[in-house]
C-alpha cells in the first residue's frame, strides 16, 4: 500500500496514549493509542491484522468506565524492530465502525480539551 501525500482525513486527531484492548480472532492485544480522532485511532502492535477486519475495542479514558465499540482495520504498515532483524511492528489504522453516540461524544470532549490546552 502506498501513501499519497494528499491529506484525506475528515477529523482532527491528537496524540494521546490511551490504554486500549483490541480483540479479534484469534488474538487479544493490549496497546496504547498513538493518536485518536472522532473517526478512529492509530496503534502500533506486534500482530498483523488484515485490512477490513472487524475488531472489538475497549478504550480506557480518564473516566473509570471504558468505551466499548467496534473498529474496522483500514490500513497496516510494517515497521522493522530495530532491536531484532526478524521482528516487525505493525502501524495500524482503525476506523470506528460501531460506536454509541454517547461514547463518541466522550472522545470528542477529550479531543476538544486537549486542543484547548495548546
Secondary structure as the mmCIF struct_conf table of DSSP 4:
data_model
#
loop_
_struct_conf.conf_type_id
_struct_conf.id
_struct_conf.beg_label_comp_id
_struct_conf.beg_label_asym_id
_struct_conf.beg_label_seq_id
_struct_conf.end_label_comp_id
_struct_conf.end_label_asym_id
_struct_conf.end_label_seq_id
BEND BEND1 UNK A 5 UNK A 6
BEND BEND2 UNK A 11 UNK A 11
STRN STRN1 UNK A 13 UNK A 14
STRN STRN2 UNK A 19 UNK A 24
TURN_TY1_P TURN_TY1_P1 UNK A 25 UNK A 26
STRN STRN3 UNK A 27 UNK A 37
BEND BEND3 UNK A 38 UNK A 39
STRN STRN4 UNK A 40 UNK A 45
BEND BEND4 UNK A 46 UNK A 47
HELX_LH_PP_P HELX_LH_PP_P1 UNK A 48 UNK A 50
TURN_TY1_P TURN_TY1_P2 UNK A 51 UNK A 52
STRN STRN5 UNK A 54 UNK A 59
BEND BEND5 UNK A 62 UNK A 65
HELX_LH_PP_P HELX_LH_PP_P2 UNK A 66 UNK A 66
STRN STRN6 UNK A 67 UNK A 80
TURN_TY1_P TURN_TY1_P3 UNK A 82 UNK A 83
TURN_TY1_P TURN_TY1_P4 UNK A 85 UNK A 86
STRN STRN7 UNK A 88 UNK A 98
HELX_RH_AL_P HELX_RH_AL_P1 UNK A 101 UNK A 117
#
